[in-house]
Amino acid sequence: MSGLDSLAFRLRPSKSKPEGALVLFHGRGADENDLFPLLDLLDPERPLVGATPRAPLSLPPGGAHWYIVREIGFPDKETFDASYELAAAWLAGFAEETGVPPERTVLGGFSQGAVMTYALGLGRGRPRPAALIALSGFMPTVDGFDFDLSPPLPPVAIGHGTHDPVISVDWSRRAKQQLEQAGGDVLYREYPLPHAIDPGYLSELSSWLERSRMRASTAE
């Protein structure tokens, strides 16, 4: 199995020929419908083709999952590696199908989806995306998996609720520090919420996304 066949997904076409792409990865126990409305919120003028893939695992208590959770910060290696491979193949197929290269593609996600965003956007050997959006997640530690934080890094937007009981905000603070120490350009926001996305931050991200996309286009 390879390419677009590797994962189920929803597609939101761009208004005309796509100038770039926006791919959002959902969190644990959700599916491809969960973040689909965010495509229009983040890209209201629709210059980007948008997509929301579904994680490959079906686990208790239901919904789709990217990996088995054993310890926060440390995804189960076997399931993480398998999903990482499938998602990488899907992204390659998506680029081929849409004609939008990785360097014009923005990757984003919530919770487990943010973990996959970090991994797929900054993993060693991976093509560099235009930008990353990581909401309520962490940079994973998995045996055999390495990040490549050599410059230049894509701009990264991080958001996290300070009352998050699922994934502590400390994880995003740590990611911010790690990325900035590597020379990354990080937009960082905390908000007084639990494990949730701040609607106000989405509005800010829309303009940030446009600026980041234009910078990526100019740099080509």
ABEGO torsion letter per residue (X at the ends): XBEAAABBBBBBBBABBBABBBBBBBBBGBBAAAAAAAAAAABAAGABBBBBBBBABBBOAEEBBABBBABBGBBBAAAAAAAAAAAAAAAAAAAAAAGBBAAABBBBBBEAAAAAAAAAAABBGBBBBABBBBBGBBBBBBBGBBBBABOBBBBBBBBBBAABAABBAAAAAAAAAAAAAAGBBBBBBBBBBBBBBBAAAAAAAAAAAAAAAAAAAAAX
